[in-house]
Amino acid sequence: MTEKQDLEGGDPNLECTKQIVELPVLPKPLTLEEKKYLLAVERGDKVNVRRIIQKAHRKNGVDINCVDALGRGALTLAIDGENLEMVELLVVMGVETKDALLQAINAEFVEAVELLLEHEELIYKPGESYSWQKVDPNTAMFTRDITPLMLAAHKNNYEIIKILLDRGANLPDPHDIRCGCDDCIRDSTEDSLRHTLARLNEYRALASPSLIALSSNDPILTAFELSWELRNLAYAEQESKTEYLELRRQVQKFAVDLLDQSRSSHELAVILNHDSKEPPFIEGEHMKLSRLELAINFKQKKFVAHPNIQQLLASIWYEGVPGFRRKSAIEKIMIIFRTIKDLNKELLKQRGNAPTYLEIAVFIYVLGFIWEETQEIYVEGIHSYLRNLWNFIDFTRNSLYVAVALLRLVAYLQQTAEIKKNSQTRFIPREQWDAFDPQLIAEGLFAAANIFSALKLLHLFSINPHLGPLQISLGRMVIDIVKFFFIYTLVLFAFACGLNQLLWYFADLEKRKCYVLPGGLPDWDNAGDSCMKWRSFGK
């Protein structure tokens, strides 16, 4: 290295690796007069504060915008002390507000917020940045993405949020997590952590109950949609999953709290039947429960399980049988037995019998099921219908019942024709029927359809206060058991690979000892031990 290179800074090959790190500009030490000035502000001594500021305007000895070692200026000290008169004096005397509005919102000092907003409207010029946006980001208390409305929403201060909304403040919708616009790409490239935190701050603000109540025309629908969006974000951004799920629970609680405000069955019915595309619900009309269906689609379990909703659903369910709920368990059992007794069980002991009244009633009942499923597909759409796995069981059950009815009709026509040719065929024993007789196939499909009908009870048991939690626990346990067997299989496979690698040579020896009979057959009588050992190696 030459002397010239030494004087210029060393090896020029290392110049490209040098990086300039910009350090934040720290506040300069306070003078004695500035310390007295901040102390007078903190104590609320307006006379001395006015005198010092007036003196500073005449001379340049005191910096009225100075900050202490903790970065607190005069306005910050006045806001922390909730001294409105001092805040007003400092603003009037020309002290820079900087991010004082954000600090007032953070301290939930409503009167100071109103005062600073009025001052901001007076000094703001279109096209320029606001006062809180001009603060040096290296020394600012709040990040650049924080706005007054966002911070007020974080604090969930109803009064401050209303003041800001009345003055035209708003929150833009966050960009989609997979957004590829120039702004998102630039922010993510510059600082991915700051980009993630900025999105999290936006959703913290949107999840504020006070903001939803003041800015949304349909708070319950907004809560449902935001809850679903937060759920998707929790799975998309695993690093912030806990925060997003916590916000989701907060939004769900807000929807439930709104439901607590219903004071009568009519108010509850209006809420649950509300549909923005339909006219308002009128008492006495058929309940469509559109909002309840929406809650189910958005997985709002606490909303659906609310006692008020369950009471309304119970009243609708028992509407046709008044007083049945108040009967004792013995009385209910006796009613069921009496109903079963009235249904005469008709046994088909011979061929060619026409469909019984019970079979006709069952088929009409099945047609009602099919009509119900058709309406569900028409109202909710095929995609929403297929998302529910229980609908596949309903479809299979209905298809089997329809197949039973068709086969039963074919069997009746076929057997009637046989009886016309030979009347003795009516009394052929069942064990001598053809294995693929339509009536036998119909009975087999009918049994399968009954199994699917019984499986539907599992879905109904989930709402039972005693069987529901047990069913959910069993479902979670099955998943854990499958995970355990997967780990067990991996361990077993690992040992099998090791043993196979260790003993593969001896497996061939045992194989030769085993297959000694003519035709290459194993000799289990004399070499059974070798045959068993060879099999253990999977050869």
C-alpha positions as CSV (number, residue, x, y, z in Angstrom):
1,M,0.0,0.0,0.0
2,T,1.4,3.4,-1.0
3,E,1.7,6.5,1.2
4,K,-1.0,8.2,-0.9
5,Q,-3.4,5.4,-0.4
6,D,-2.7,5.5,3.3
7,L,-3.6,9.2,3.5
8,E,-6.8,8.8,1.4
9,G,-8.2,6.2,3.7
10,G,-6.6,2.9,3.0
11,D,-7.2,0.2,0.5
12,P,-9.5,1.3,-2.3
13,N,-10.9,-2.2,-2.6
14,L,-12.6,-1.8,0.8
15,E,-14.3,1.4,0.0
16,C,-17.4,-0.4,-1.5
17,T,-17.9,-2.2,1.8
18,K,-18.1,0.9,3.9
19,Q,-21.5,2.0,5.0
20,I,-22.4,5.4,6.5
21,V,-24.7,5.0,9.6
22,E,-26.7,8.1,10.4
23,L,-27.1,8.5,14.1
24,P,-30.1,10.5,15.5
25,V,-29.5,14.0,16.5
26,L,-29.7,14.1,20.3
27,P,-31.1,17.2,22.1
28,K,-28.5,19.7,23.2
29,P,-27.9,20.2,26.9
30,L,-30.3,22.7,28.5
31,T,-29.2,26.0,29.8
32,L,-30.2,27.3,33.2
33,E,-33.0,29.5,31.8
34,E,-34.4,26.6,29.8
35,K,-34.5,24.4,32.8
36,K,-36.4,27.1,34.7
37,Y,-38.7,27.4,31.8
38,L,-39.6,23.7,31.7
39,L,-39.9,23.6,35.5
40,A,-42.3,26.5,35.4
41,V,-44.4,24.7,32.8
42,E,-44.4,21.5,34.8
43,R,-45.5,23.4,37.9
44,G,-48.2,25.4,36.0
45,D,-46.6,28.8,36.7
46,K,-48.2,30.8,33.8
47,V,-46.8,34.1,34.8
48,N,-43.2,33.0,34.7
49,V,-43.8,31.0,31.5
50,R,-45.3,34.0,29.8
51,R,-42.4,36.2,30.9
52,I,-39.8,33.7,29.7
53,I,-41.4,33.3,26.3
54,Q,-41.8,37.0,25.8
55,K,-38.2,37.5,26.7
56,A,-37.2,34.7,24.3
57,H,-39.1,36.5,21.5
58,R,-37.1,39.7,22.2
59,K,-33.8,37.9,22.6
60,N,-32.5,34.6,21.4
61,G,-31.3,33.3,24.8
62,V,-34.0,30.7,25.5
63,D,-35.3,28.1,23.0
64,I,-39.0,27.8,23.8
65,N,-39.1,24.5,21.8
66,C,-36.3,22.9,23.9
67,V,-36.7,19.3,25.3
68,D,-35.3,17.7,28.5
69,A,-33.2,14.6,28.7
70,L,-36.3,12.4,28.2
71,G,-37.3,14.2,25.0
72,R,-40.2,16.1,26.7
73,G,-41.0,19.6,25.5
74,A,-43.1,22.3,27.2
75,L,-46.4,21.1,25.5
76,T,-45.7,17.5,26.5
77,L,-45.2,18.5,30.2
78,A,-48.4,20.6,30.1
79,I,-50.3,17.7,28.6
80,D,-48.9,15.1,31.1
81,G,-50.1,17.5,33.9
82,E,-53.5,17.9,32.2
83,N,-53.1,21.7,32.5
84,L,-55.4,23.0,29.8
85,E,-54.7,26.7,30.5
86,M,-50.9,26.1,30.2
87,V,-51.5,24.2,26.9
88,E,-53.5,27.1,25.6
89,L,-50.9,29.7,26.7
90,L,-48.0,27.7,25.0
91,V,-50.0,27.4,21.8
92,V,-50.9,31.1,21.7
93,M,-47.3,32.1,22.5
94,G,-46.0,30.3,19.4
95,V,-44.5,27.1,20.8
96,E,-44.3,24.4,18.1
97,T,-47.0,21.8,18.5
98,K,-45.1,19.0,16.7
99,D,-46.7,15.7,17.8
100,A,-48.5,17.3,20.8
101,L,-51.8,16.2,19.3
102,L,-50.8,12.6,19.4
103,Q,-49.5,12.9,22.9
104,A,-52.8,14.5,24.0
105,I,-54.7,11.6,22.4
106,N,-52.4,9.1,24.1
107,A,-53.1,10.8,27.5
108,E,-56.8,10.9,26.6
109,F,-56.8,14.7,27.4
110,V,-60.0,15.5,25.4
111,E,-60.0,19.3,26.0
112,A,-56.4,19.6,24.8
113,V,-57.2,17.5,21.7
114,E,-60.0,19.9,20.8
115,L,-57.6,22.9,21.3
116,L,-54.8,21.4,19.3
117,L,-57.1,20.4,16.5
118,E,-58.4,24.0,16.2
119,H,-54.8,25.3,16.2
120,E,-53.9,22.7,13.5
121,E,-56.7,23.9,11.3
122,L,-55.5,27.5,11.6
123,I,-51.8,26.8,10.7
124,Y,-52.3,24.0,8.1
125,K,-51.7,24.8,4.5
126,P,-53.0,22.5,1.7
127,G,-50.3,20.4,0.2
128,E,-48.1,20.4,3.2
129,S,-47.6,17.9,6.0
130,Y,-49.3,18.1,9.3
131,S,-47.5,19.1,12.4
132,W,-47.1,15.5,13.8
133,Q,-45.7,14.4,10.4
134,K,-42.9,17.0,10.5
135,V,-41.2,15.5,13.6
136,D,-37.9,13.8,13.1
137,P,-38.6,10.0,13.0
138,N,-35.4,9.3,14.9
139,T,-36.7,11.2,18.0
140,A,-40.4,10.9,17.6
141,M,-42.5,9.1,20.2
142,F,-44.8,7.6,17.5
143,T,-44.0,5.9,14.2
144,R,-44.8,7.6,10.9
145,D,-47.8,5.4,10.2
146,I,-49.7,6.5,13.4
147,T,-52.4,9.1,12.7
148,P,-54.6,10.8,15.3
149,L,-57.6,8.7,14.5
150,M,-55.6,5.5,14.6
151,L,-54.1,6.4,18.0
152,A,-57.6,7.3,19.4
153,A,-58.9,3.9,18.1
154,H,-56.0,2.2,19.8
155,K,-57.0,3.9,23.1
156,N,-60.7,3.1,22.2
157,N,-61.7,6.6,23.4
158,Y,-65.2,7.1,22.2
159,E,-65.2,10.9,22.7
160,I,-61.9,11.6,20.9
161,I,-62.9,9.3,18.0
162,K,-66.2,11.1,17.6
163,I,-64.4,14.5,17.6
164,L,-62.0,13.3,14.9
165,L,-64.7,11.7,12.7
166,D,-66.8,14.9,12.9
167,R,-63.8,16.8,11.5
168,G,-63.5,14.5,8.6
169,A,-60.8,12.1,9.7
170,N,-60.9,8.6,8.3
171,L,-58.9,5.3,8.2
172,P,-58.0,3.9,4.8
173,D,-58.6,0.3,4.2
174,P,-55.4,-1.8,4.7
175,H,-53.9,-3.3,1.6
176,D,-54.3,-7.0,1.1
177,I,-51.5,-9.1,2.6
178,R,-50.6,-10.3,-0.9
179,C,-50.9,-6.9,-2.5
180,G,-48.2,-6.2,-5.1
181,C,-48.6,-2.5,-5.5
182,D,-45.6,-0.2,-5.7
183,D,-46.1,1.2,-2.2
184,C,-46.3,-2.3,-0.5
185,I,-43.3,-3.6,-2.4
186,R,-41.3,-0.5,-1.6
187,D,-42.2,-0.5,2.1
188,S,-41.6,-4.3,2.4
189,T,-38.2,-4.0,0.7
190,E,-37.1,-1.0,2.8
191,D,-38.1,-2.4,6.2
192,S,-40.2,-5.6,6.4
193,L,-40.7,-5.3,10.1
194,R,-42.0,-1.8,10.0
195,H,-44.3,-2.8,7.1
196,T,-45.7,-5.7,9.2
197,L,-46.1,-3.5,12.3
198,A,-47.8,-0.8,10.2
199,R,-50.4,-3.3,9.1
200,L,-50.9,-4.6,12.6
201,N,-51.5,-1.0,13.8
202,E,-54.1,-0.5,11.1
203,Y,-56.0,-3.5,12.2
204,R,-55.7,-2.6,15.9
205,A,-57.5,0.6,15.0
206,L,-60.1,-1.1,12.8
207,A,-60.9,-3.5,15.7
208,S,-61.7,-0.7,18.1
209,P,-65.4,-1.1,19.2
210,S,-65.9,2.6,19.5
211,L,-64.6,3.2,15.9
212,I,-66.9,0.4,14.6
213,A,-69.9,1.8,16.4
214,L,-69.3,5.4,15.2
215,S,-68.2,4.7,11.6
216,S,-70.2,1.7,10.5
217,N,-73.9,1.7,9.3
218,D,-74.1,-2.0,10.2
219,P,-71.7,-2.6,13.2
220,I,-72.6,-6.3,13.5
221,L,-71.9,-7.1,9.9
222,T,-68.7,-5.0,10.1
223,A,-67.6,-7.0,13.1
224,F,-68.3,-10.3,11.3
225,E,-66.4,-9.4,8.2
226,L,-63.4,-8.0,10.2
227,S,-63.3,-11.1,12.4
228,W,-63.1,-13.3,9.4
229,E,-60.4,-11.1,7.8
230,L,-58.4,-11.2,11.1
231,R,-58.8,-15.0,11.1
232,N,-57.3,-15.3,7.6
233,L,-54.5,-12.9,8.6
234,A,-53.6,-15.0,11.6
235,Y,-52.9,-18.0,9.4
236,A,-51.2,-15.9,6.7
237,E,-48.8,-14.1,9.1
238,Q,-47.7,-16.8,11.6
239,E,-45.3,-14.3,13.3
240,S,-48.2,-12.1,14.4
241,K,-50.8,-14.9,14.8
242,T,-51.3,-14.3,18.6
243,E,-52.0,-10.5,18.1
244,Y,-54.4,-11.1,15.2
245,L,-56.3,-13.8,17.1
246,E,-56.5,-11.5,20.1
247,L,-58.0,-8.7,17.9
248,R,-60.5,-11.3,16.5
249,R,-61.7,-12.2,20.0
250,Q,-62.1,-8.5,20.7
251,V,-64.2,-8.0,17.7
252,Q,-66.3,-11.1,18.4
253,K,-66.9,-9.8,22.0
254,F,-68.1,-6.5,20.6
255,A,-70.7,-8.2,18.4
256,V,-71.9,-10.2,21.5
257,D,-72.0,-7.0,23.6
258,L,-74.2,-5.4,21.0
259,L,-76.5,-8.4,21.2
260,D,-76.7,-7.9,25.0
261,Q,-78.4,-4.5,24.3
262,S,-81.6,-6.2,23.0
263,R,-84.4,-5.7,25.5
264,S,-87.3,-7.7,24.0
265,S,-88.0,-10.6,21.6
266,H,-89.1,-8.1,18.9
267,E,-85.7,-6.2,19.0
268,L,-83.8,-9.5,18.9
269,A,-85.9,-10.7,16.0
270,V,-85.2,-7.5,14.1
271,I,-81.5,-7.9,14.6
272,L,-81.4,-11.6,13.6
273,N,-83.7,-11.1,10.5
274,H,-81.9,-7.9,9.3
275,D,-80.9,-8.1,5.6
276,S,-79.5,-5.0,3.8
277,K,-81.1,-6.2,0.6
278,E,-84.6,-6.8,2.1
279,P,-87.1,-4.5,3.7
280,P,-87.0,-4.3,7.6
281,F,-88.5,-7.2,9.5
282,I,-92.1,-6.7,10.7
283,E,-93.5,-8.6,13.7
284,G,-95.6,-11.5,12.6
285,E,-93.6,-12.2,9.4
286,H,-91.8,-15.5,8.7
287,M,-88.4,-15.4,10.3
288,K,-85.6,-15.9,7.8
289,L,-82.8,-15.4,10.4
290,S,-80.5,-14.0,7.8
291,R,-78.1,-12.4,10.3
292,L,-77.9,-15.7,12.3
293,E,-77.0,-17.6,9.1
294,L,-74.3,-15.0,8.4
295,A,-72.9,-15.5,11.9
296,I,-72.7,-19.3,11.3
297,N,-70.9,-18.7,7.9
298,F,-68.4,-16.4,9.6
299,K,-67.8,-18.9,12.5
300,Q,-69.2,-16.5,15.2
301,K,-69.6,-19.2,17.8
302,K,-70.1,-16.9,20.8
303,F,-72.7,-14.9,18.9
304,V,-74.7,-18.0,17.9
305,A,-74.4,-19.5,21.4
306,H,-75.7,-16.4,23.1
307,P,-78.5,-17.2,25.6
308,N,-80.9,-14.6,23.9
309,I,-80.5,-16.3,20.6
310,Q,-80.8,-19.8,22.0
311,Q,-84.0,-18.8,23.7
312,L,-85.5,-17.4,20.5
313,L,-84.5,-20.5,18.6
314,A,-86.1,-22.7,21.3
315,S,-89.3,-20.8,21.1
316,I,-89.4,-21.2,17.3
317,W,-88.6,-24.9,17.6
318,Y,-91.4,-25.6,20.1
319,E,-93.9,-23.2,18.4
320,G,-96.1,-26.0,17.2
321,V,-96.2,-27.9,20.5
322,P,-96.9,-25.4,23.2
323,G,-96.3,-26.6,26.7
324,F,-94.1,-29.6,25.6
325,R,-91.0,-28.1,27.1
326,R,-92.6,-27.8,30.5
327,K,-93.6,-31.5,30.7
328,S,-91.5,-33.8,32.8
329,A,-89.2,-36.5,31.2
330,I,-91.7,-39.3,32.0
331,E,-94.5,-37.5,30.3
332,K,-92.4,-36.9,27.2
333,I,-91.4,-40.6,27.1
334,M,-95.1,-41.7,27.4
335,I,-96.0,-39.4,24.5
336,I,-93.3,-40.9,22.3
337,F,-94.4,-44.5,23.2
338,R,-98.0,-43.7,22.4
339,T,-97.0,-42.3,19.0
340,I,-95.0,-45.4,18.3
341,K,-97.9,-47.6,19.3
342,D,-100.2,-45.9,16.9
343,L,-97.9,-46.7,14.0
344,N,-98.9,-50.2,12.9
345,K,-95.9,-52.1,11.9
346,E,-96.6,-53.9,8.6
347,L,-94.3,-56.8,7.8
348,L,-93.8,-57.8,4.2
349,K,-94.1,-61.6,4.4
350,Q,-95.0,-62.2,0.8
351,R,-94.1,-60.9,-2.6
352,G,-96.2,-58.5,-4.6
353,N,-97.4,-56.3,-1.8
354,A,-98.1,-52.7,-2.6
355,P,-96.3,-49.9,-0.8
356,T,-97.7,-49.4,2.7
357,Y,-99.1,-46.2,4.1
358,L,-96.0,-45.9,6.3
359,E,-93.7,-46.2,3.3
360,I,-95.7,-43.5,1.5
361,A,-95.4,-41.2,4.5
362,V,-91.7,-41.8,4.7
363,F,-91.2,-41.0,1.0
364,I,-93.2,-37.8,1.4
365,Y,-91.0,-36.9,4.4
366,V,-87.9,-37.6,2.2
367,L,-89.3,-35.3,-0.5
368,G,-89.5,-32.6,2.2
369,F,-85.9,-33.2,3.0
370,I,-85.0,-32.9,-0.7
371,W,-87.0,-29.6,-1.0
372,E,-85.2,-28.2,2.1
373,E,-81.8,-29.0,0.6
374,T,-82.8,-27.5,-2.7
375,Q,-83.8,-24.3,-1.0
376,E,-80.6,-24.2,0.9
377,I,-78.6,-24.5,-2.3
378,Y,-80.7,-21.8,-3.9
379,V,-80.4,-19.3,-1.0
380,E,-76.8,-19.9,0.1
381,G,-75.2,-20.9,-3.2
382,I,-73.5,-24.2,-4.2
383,H,-70.1,-23.1,-2.8
384,S,-71.4,-22.3,0.6
385,Y,-73.4,-25.5,0.6
386,L,-70.4,-27.7,-0.2
387,R,-68.3,-26.1,2.6
388,N,-70.5,-27.9,5.2
389,L,-69.5,-31.6,5.3
390,W,-72.8,-32.5,7.0
391,N,-74.5,-31.5,3.7
392,F,-72.7,-34.5,2.0
393,I,-74.3,-36.8,4.5
394,D,-77.7,-35.3,3.9
395,F,-77.2,-35.6,0.1
396,T,-76.1,-39.3,0.5
397,R,-79.1,-40.1,2.7
398,N,-81.6,-38.4,0.4
399,S,-80.1,-40.2,-2.7
400,L,-80.3,-43.6,-0.9
401,Y,-84.0,-43.0,0.0
402,V,-84.9,-42.0,-3.5
403,A,-83.1,-45.1,-4.8
404,V,-85.1,-47.2,-2.3
405,A,-88.3,-45.8,-3.5
406,L,-87.5,-46.4,-7.2
407,L,-86.3,-50.0,-6.5
408,R,-89.4,-50.6,-4.3
409,L,-91.6,-49.5,-7.3
410,V,-89.6,-51.7,-9.7
411,A,-90.0,-54.7,-7.3
412,Y,-93.7,-54.2,-7.0
413,L,-94.2,-54.0,-10.8
414,Q,-91.9,-57.0,-11.4
415,Q,-93.5,-59.2,-8.7
416,T,-97.0,-58.3,-9.8
417,A,-96.2,-59.4,-13.3
418,E,-94.8,-62.7,-12.0
419,I,-97.9,-63.4,-9.8
420,K,-100.2,-62.8,-12.8
421,K,-98.4,-65.6,-14.7
422,N,-98.1,-67.9,-11.7
423,S,-100.0,-67.2,-8.4
424,Q,-97.7,-69.6,-6.5
425,T,-94.8,-67.2,-6.8
426,R,-96.5,-65.0,-4.2
427,F,-95.5,-67.4,-1.4
428,I,-91.9,-68.1,-2.4
429,P,-89.8,-68.1,0.8
430,R,-87.4,-65.1,1.1
431,E,-84.4,-67.4,1.3
432,Q,-85.1,-68.6,-2.2
433,W,-85.4,-65.2,-3.8
434,D,-82.8,-64.1,-6.3
435,A,-79.8,-62.4,-4.6
436,F,-80.3,-59.3,-6.8
437,D,-84.0,-59.0,-6.3
438,P,-85.0,-55.3,-6.4
439,Q,-86.8,-55.6,-3.1
440,L,-83.8,-57.1,-1.3
441,I,-81.5,-54.4,-2.8
442,A,-84.1,-51.7,-1.7
443,E,-84.1,-53.0,1.8
444,G,-80.3,-53.0,1.9
445,L,-80.1,-49.4,0.7
446,F,-82.8,-48.5,3.2
447,A,-80.7,-49.9,6.0
448,A,-77.7,-47.8,4.8
449,A,-79.9,-44.7,4.5
450,N,-81.0,-45.2,8.1
451,I,-77.3,-45.3,9.2
452,F,-76.7,-41.9,7.6
453,S,-79.9,-40.6,9.3
454,A,-78.6,-41.8,12.7
455,L,-75.3,-40.1,12.0
456,K,-77.1,-36.8,11.7
457,L,-77.8,-37.1,15.5
458,L,-74.1,-36.5,16.1
459,H,-74.5,-33.1,14.5
460,L,-77.5,-32.4,16.8
461,F,-75.6,-33.6,19.9
462,S,-73.0,-30.8,19.4
463,I,-75.5,-28.2,20.7
464,N,-76.3,-30.3,23.8
465,P,-74.7,-28.8,27.0
466,H,-73.7,-32.3,28.2
467,L,-72.8,-34.2,25.0
468,G,-71.5,-31.3,23.0
469,P,-68.3,-30.7,24.9
470,L,-67.6,-34.4,25.1
471,Q,-68.0,-34.7,21.3
472,I,-65.7,-31.8,20.7
473,S,-63.1,-33.3,23.1
474,L,-63.3,-36.7,21.3
475,G,-62.8,-35.0,18.0
476,R,-59.7,-33.1,19.2
477,M,-58.4,-36.3,20.7
478,V,-58.6,-38.2,17.4
479,I,-56.3,-35.6,15.8
480,D,-53.9,-36.0,18.7
481,I,-54.0,-39.8,18.4
482,V,-53.2,-39.6,14.7
483,K,-50.3,-37.3,15.4
484,F,-49.0,-39.8,18.0
485,F,-49.2,-42.7,15.6
486,F,-47.4,-40.7,12.9
487,I,-44.5,-40.1,15.3
488,Y,-44.6,-43.7,16.5
489,T,-44.4,-44.9,12.8
490,L,-41.4,-42.7,12.2
491,V,-39.5,-44.1,15.1
492,L,-40.5,-47.7,14.1
493,F,-39.4,-47.0,10.6
494,A,-36.0,-45.6,11.7
495,F,-35.3,-48.8,13.8
496,A,-36.4,-51.0,10.9
497,C,-34.0,-49.3,8.5
498,G,-31.2,-49.7,11.0
499,L,-31.8,-53.4,11.6
500,N,-32.2,-54.1,7.9
501,Q,-28.9,-52.4,7.2
502,L,-27.2,-54.3,10.0
503,L,-28.6,-57.8,9.2
504,W,-29.3,-57.9,5.5
505,Y,-26.6,-60.4,4.8
506,F,-27.9,-63.0,7.3
507,A,-31.4,-62.6,5.8
508,D,-30.2,-64.2,2.6
509,L,-28.7,-67.1,4.6
510,E,-31.9,-67.7,6.5
511,K,-33.8,-67.5,3.2
512,R,-31.7,-70.4,1.7
513,K,-32.3,-72.5,4.9
514,C,-36.1,-71.9,4.6
515,Y,-36.8,-72.6,0.9
516,V,-35.4,-76.1,0.6
517,L,-38.5,-78.1,-0.5
518,P,-39.0,-79.0,-4.1
519,G,-40.6,-76.2,-6.1
520,G,-39.0,-73.5,-4.0
521,L,-41.5,-74.0,-1.1
522,P,-40.7,-73.1,2.5
523,D,-40.0,-75.9,5.0
524,W,-42.0,-74.7,8.0
525,D,-41.7,-78.1,9.7
526,N,-37.9,-78.4,9.9
527,A,-36.8,-74.8,9.3
528,G,-39.6,-72.8,10.8
529,D,-37.2,-70.7,12.8
530,S,-35.3,-69.6,9.7
531,C,-38.5,-68.9,7.8
532,M,-39.8,-66.7,10.6
533,K,-36.4,-64.8,10.9
534,W,-36.3,-64.3,7.1
535,R,-39.8,-62.8,7.1
536,S,-38.9,-60.3,9.8
537,F,-36.5,-58.7,7.2
538,G,-39.2,-58.1,4.7
539,K,-37.5,-60.1,2.0
